[in-house]
Amino acid sequence: MTLREIPLQHVRPAAHAGNLDALLDQRRSTRDFSPQSLKLSHVADLAWAAQGSTTAGTRTCPSAHARYPLTLTVVAGNVADLPTGTYAYDGERHVLAPVASGDHRDAVARTTLADHDWLSRAPALLMLSGDLASANASFAEQPPHGRRGERYVWLEAGHASQNVYLRAAEAGLGAVLVAGFDDDRLIALNPTIVPSGQHPLALLGIGHRADRVPA
Ligand SMILES: Cc1cc2nc3c(=O)[nH]c(=O)nc-3n(C[C@H](O)[C@H](O)[C@H](O)COP(=O)(O)O)c2cc1C
């Protein structure tokens, strides 16, 4: 099946939205997902939280020298209104651009060190990746010379991941950060899931919590 570009509904942050203390209190790692489909709007909201553009023209998480080096890839398997496939999230345009058709959740989950069984049941996976060599070159003048930039990229992946956790908590959804995976096996997947020249930084499983299934 040939995938097409998917325009996402625009997020309109409300001044009253959320109560940060409550969301921080409710944030949990979820590994027990219900089989219920996610909505496309859920994926849109979590993608925006991770790497969306803000009204100030920045992104939703901070970035050293405002380089914004992260790419968010959506591996969708059980999302209503979204053909099964892998997509690159374009935060500037708030669209999902096709990468590969087919359900790649199982193949991606198999690259984890211990989390295949339950992670492959998440309706969708979010993957954060970035170009470490380019970041190292950009910050080569900062000690430790040639390695500072990649630290910033890893830190930024942590910011984006927490954004997903908090947005999921607000939506009553479950999310979990899985950073224990075999980088080389993830990069080597066929079809390619990790963007060319980039390094995988984090996987997040997202879905409905089995202990809180909506009516
Ligand atoms: C850097 C990092 C890596 C993690 N990697 C994994 C992982 O590979 N597999 C997993 O199931 N959970 C992973 N987690 C989630 C933690 O296990 C989870 O945060 C911890 O159990 C505390 O639970 P809580 O998030 O509900 O507070 C990771 C969390 C962090 C911050």
Ligand as a Chemical Component Dictionary entry (heavy atoms), coordinates in Angstrom:
data_LIG
# 
_chem_comp.id                   LIG 
_chem_comp.type                 NON-POLYMER 
_chem_comp.pdbx_formal_charge   0 
_chem_comp.three_letter_code    LIG 
# 
loop_
_chem_comp_atom.comp_id 
_chem_comp_atom.atom_id 
_chem_comp_atom.alt_atom_id 
_chem_comp_atom.type_symbol 
_chem_comp_atom.charge 
_chem_comp_atom.model_Cartn_x 
_chem_comp_atom.model_Cartn_y 
_chem_comp_atom.model_Cartn_z 
_chem_comp_atom.pdbx_ordinal 
LIG C1  C1  C 0 16.779 6.818  30.501 1  
LIG C2  C2  C 0 15.623 5.880  30.733 2  
LIG C3  C3  C 0 15.632 4.648  30.096 3  
LIG C4  C4  C 0 14.553 3.772  30.270 4  
LIG N1  N1  N 0 14.555 2.593  29.589 5  
LIG C5  C5  C 0 13.543 1.716  29.779 6  
LIG C6  C6  C 0 13.530 0.480  29.076 7  
LIG O1  O1  O 0 14.425 0.173  28.295 8  
LIG N2  N2  N 0 12.490 -0.353 29.286 9  
LIG C7  C7  C 0 11.463 -0.041 30.137 10 
LIG O2  O2  O 0 10.524 -0.843 30.272 11 
LIG N3  N3  N 0 11.452 1.144  30.810 12 
LIG C8  C8  C 0 12.464 2.015  30.650 13 
LIG N4  N4  N 0 12.448 3.227  31.304 14 
LIG C9  C9  C 0 11.308 3.561  32.195 15 
LIG C10 C10 C 0 11.693 3.304  33.661 16 
LIG O3  O3  O 0 11.787 1.920  33.898 17 
LIG C11 C11 C 0 10.616 3.942  34.558 18 
LIG O4  O4  O 0 10.708 5.356  34.426 19 
LIG C12 C12 C 0 10.808 3.528  36.012 20 
LIG O5  O5  O 0 10.399 2.188  36.207 21 
LIG C13 C13 C 0 10.020 4.419  36.973 22 
LIG O6  O6  O 0 8.625  4.342  36.693 23 
LIG P1  P1  P 0 7.775  5.670  36.389 24 
LIG O7  O7  O 0 8.245  6.205  35.067 25 
LIG O8  O8  O 0 6.366  5.215  36.350 26 
LIG O9  O9  O 0 8.077  6.643  37.480 27 
LIG C14 C14 C 0 13.487 4.120  31.134 28 
LIG C15 C15 C 0 13.481 5.372  31.760 29 
LIG C16 C16 C 0 14.536 6.240  31.552 30 
LIG C17 C17 C 0 14.492 7.608  32.208 31 
# 
loop_
_chem_comp_bond.comp_id 
_chem_comp_bond.atom_id_1 
_chem_comp_bond.atom_id_2 
_chem_comp_bond.value_order 
_chem_comp_bond.pdbx_ordinal 
LIG C1  C2  SING 1  
LIG C2  C3  SING 2  
LIG C2  C16 DOUB 3  
LIG C3  C4  DOUB 4  
LIG C4  N1  SING 5  
LIG C4  C14 SING 6  
LIG N1  C5  DOUB 7  
LIG C5  C6  SING 8  
LIG C5  C8  SING 9  
LIG C6  O1  DOUB 10 
LIG C6  N2  SING 11 
LIG N2  C7  SING 12 
LIG C7  O2  DOUB 13 
LIG C7  N3  SING 14 
LIG N3  C8  DOUB 15 
LIG C8  N4  SING 16 
LIG N4  C9  SING 17 
LIG N4  C14 SING 18 
LIG C9  C10 SING 19 
LIG C10 O3  SING 20 
LIG C10 C11 SING 21 
LIG C11 O4  SING 22 
LIG C11 C12 SING 23 
LIG C12 O5  SING 24 
LIG C12 C13 SING 25 
LIG C13 O6  SING 26 
LIG O6  P1  SING 27 
LIG P1  O7  DOUB 28 
LIG P1  O8  SING 29 
LIG P1  O9  SING 30 
LIG C14 C15 DOUB 31 
LIG C15 C16 SING 32 
LIG C16 C17 SING 33 
# 
